[in-house]
Every structure is written in structure tokens, then in C-alpha cells.
Amino acid sequence: MDAKKVGKAIKVLRSRIGYTQHDLADVLGVTDKAVSKWERGLSVPDIAIITQLSLILNCDVDNLLEGNITFLEKSWQGLLVIDENNQNIFSGMMVYSKPLVYFLLSYFMLAGICSIYVKCSEKDKKFINMEIGDGSKFGLSILYIQDICELNPSNTMIVFDNPFIYGPNLTKYFQRAMGQQNKITVLTVYKGKGGNRCSVDFDNHKLLKINQEGKWYCVPVYFVTDYCLGDLHKLQSLDEMLMGHRVYAEPMGNGMIEYSVNTEEDVYQTAGFIRYLENMMGNKIYDLKEIAKKRNLIRG
């Protein structure tokens, strides 16, 4: 561990959320002298508070301890694509205790992205407006578009096909994908039994190739840099993208769960899973208000 790199990362991330050294010290229950020593590379945070610190700074623990904040080098925006579903699954479908759109917006929040564009039907737009408004109560800015061409050519995290993603260190994988330069990066999860995702493998440079016998599935979460965004006039399937672009993998580790919530059975199974987890852990899962508070997107 490079104490100076860690210190520099803490200082940049602290300034990003508008905290003084005293503010950060007060929240963590340490002295501002301790924070000053971290930022000067004279010491590093105690392991007992590193998780809390990473949440406050909206940075994954591993990235923080590596001093890796390359995901901050560019300004990112989000694009949420909600397509009409012939199974009557839409953004307001209740999954245990919260609407489906809560899960979808949570992924952007966990990546530290607050400016989100939504491409959806009028039915979804009406529900999201009623439930979330402009997003400000969760520290978000939500705007609607009819076509991807309306987006500014910026670095964009794209979420589509109603994915449910659960597992450790989601923020790490999101932010590492955001740290890639001039690439289209797709999250991948190790293939277990079943599943209907596109099967792929990748080489030592993480360059993707479709392989029906591949060991990985692609997750419908893309990270597209401004270098590539202009070529994507519409959201394409992965095999179409691979024909005209070099697409790279960000493989997620063991213990990750991912599938699309596109049928009533998917909703039922997901609700049961969430109910079990929340009862066992005593915490709410993918609750926008809780995430916004923990990630300092809102105060109080």
C-alpha cells in the first residue's frame, strides 16, 4: 500500500463531496489531525473505519486502498433504457417493498453517477415522475430523452434490460470499468447453471469474443467513453456491437448474481430473495434514500 497515493485519493474524494478535514473527522469519530496525516501520506486509516470511509467518499474499499481514482478523470453520466414489456413488467412493478426502477437507479448511485437520462415509455415516465420526481430528493438529476442521439457526447454508463445485480463490491467493478480509456466496457459474470445471456470469453487484454461455450455471461451494463458514444445511434445487442467495435470485459468476481426481471416469475423470485436477505441482515437492499445518505448524495 502506497500511503501517499491513498492520502491523495482521500483528499480528492473529500473535496469532491464538499467536506473539510474537520467534517470528515467528525463523521468518522476521529480527529482532524488524523485526517491531515492520512492526506499527507504520514499514516493510513485504521482497518476498523475503512469501510465507513469508503462509503462516505463514494469509493470502493479496494480502489481507495490502491489510491485508484482514475474513474474521476472524466465526467460521467447515466443512461437508463426501459423498454416496453409484453409481460406487463414496467418501472413501477413492485418487487417486495420497492418498485423495479429503484434497483435500476441504484446502480448509477453505487457508481457515483448522479446525472441520469431515461429513455422509456410514457407509462414509465409518468410513474417515475410521480415516485421520484426530478430525482433531487435522492441527490439525482433525472431527465428524459427519446433517442440516444440527444445525449451529449460524454462518458456514459448504460443500463438496460431490467437487470437485477447483487453481490459484494459492485462499486469496485463499476468504478474500474469507468477507469478504462477510450473503450466500450461490459460487465461480465461467471456462468453458472442456466441463464440466457450472451456467452463470451476474453483474452489477456480483456477483449471480448462471443463463444457459445464461453465461461462468462455479459451483463446489460455498458460503460461507453465519448470516443465511442457517437457511433452508437441506438442501443445495440452485444453481437452487433462486436461487429463494429472492440468491446472489453470487466469481469465480476465470485458470488455475483445477475439476471433480467422481465416476467412475473422473475418478480416473484426476486421478491422472495430480497425478503430473505433483508430479514437476515436487518438492512434494506437497494433503497434509494439509504444509498443517498450513505453515499453523501443528500445530507441529514
Rosetta blueprint (number, residue, H / E / L):
1 M L
2 D L
3 A H
4 K H
5 K H
6 V H
7 G H
8 K H
9 A H
10 I H
11 K H
12 V H
13 L H
14 R H
15 S H
16 R H
17 I L
18 G L
19 Y L
20 T L
21 Q H
22 H H
23 D H
24 L H
25 A H
26 D H
27 V H
28 L H
29 G L
30 V L
31 T L
32 D H
33 K H
34 A H
35 V H
36 S H
37 K H
38 W H
39 E H
40 R L
41 G L
42 L L
43 S L
44 V L
45 P L
46 D L
47 I L
48 A L
49 I L
50 I H
51 T H
52 Q H
53 L H
54 S H
55 L H
56 I H
57 L H
58 N L
59 C L
60 D L
61 V H
62 D H
63 N H
64 L H
65 L H
66 E H
67 G L
68 N L
69 I L
70 T H
71 F H
72 L H
73 E L
74 K L
75 S L
76 W E
77 Q E
78 G E
79 L E
80 L E
81 V E
82 I L
83 D L
84 E L
85 N L
86 N L
87 Q L
88 N L
89 I L
90 F L
91 S L
92 G L
93 M L
94 M E
95 V E
96 Y L
97 S L
98 K E
99 P E
100 L H
101 V H
102 Y H
103 F H
104 L H
105 L H
106 S H
107 Y H
108 F H
109 M H
110 L H
111 A H
112 G L
113 I L
114 C L
115 S E
116 I E
117 Y E
118 V E
119 K E
120 C L
121 S L
122 E H
123 K H
124 D H
125 K H
126 K H
127 F H
128 I H
129 N H
130 M H
131 E H
132 I H
133 G L
134 D L
135 G L
136 S H
137 K H
138 F H
139 G L
140 L L
141 S E
142 I E
143 L E
144 Y E
145 I L
146 Q L
147 D L
148 I H
149 C H
150 E H
151 L L
152 N L
153 P L
154 S L
155 N E
156 T E
157 M E
158 I E
159 V E
160 F E
161 D L
162 N L
163 P E
164 F E
165 I E
166 Y E
167 G L
168 P L
169 N L
170 L H
171 T H
172 K H
173 Y H
174 F H
175 Q H
176 R H
177 A H
178 M H
179 G L
180 Q L
181 Q L
182 N L
183 K L
184 I E
185 T E
186 V E
187 L E
188 T E
189 V E
190 Y E
191 K L
192 G L
193 K L
194 G L
195 G L
196 N L
197 R L
198 C L
199 S E
200 V E
201 D E
202 F E
203 D L
204 N L
205 H L
206 K L
207 L E
208 L E
209 K E
210 I E
211 N L
212 Q L
213 E L
214 G L
215 K L
216 W E
217 Y E
218 C E
219 V E
220 P E
221 V E
222 Y E
223 F E
224 V E
225 T L
226 D H
227 Y H
228 C H
229 L H
230 G L
231 D L
232 L L
233 H L
234 K L
235 L L
236 Q L
237 S L
238 L H
239 D H
240 E H
241 M H
242 L H
243 M H
244 G H
245 H L
246 R L
247 V E
248 Y E
249 A E
250 E E
251 P E
252 M L
253 G L
254 N L
255 G L
256 M L
257 I E
258 E E
259 Y E
260 S E
261 V L
262 N L
263 T L
264 E H
265 E H
266 D H
267 V H
268 Y H
269 Q H
270 T H
271 A H
272 G H
273 F H
274 I H
275 R H
276 Y H
277 L H
278 E H
279 N H
280 M H
281 M H
282 G L
283 N L
284 K L
285 I L
286 Y L
287 D L
288 L H
289 K H
290 E H
291 I H
292 A H
293 K H
294 K H
295 R L
296 N L
297 L L
298 I L
299 R L
300 G L
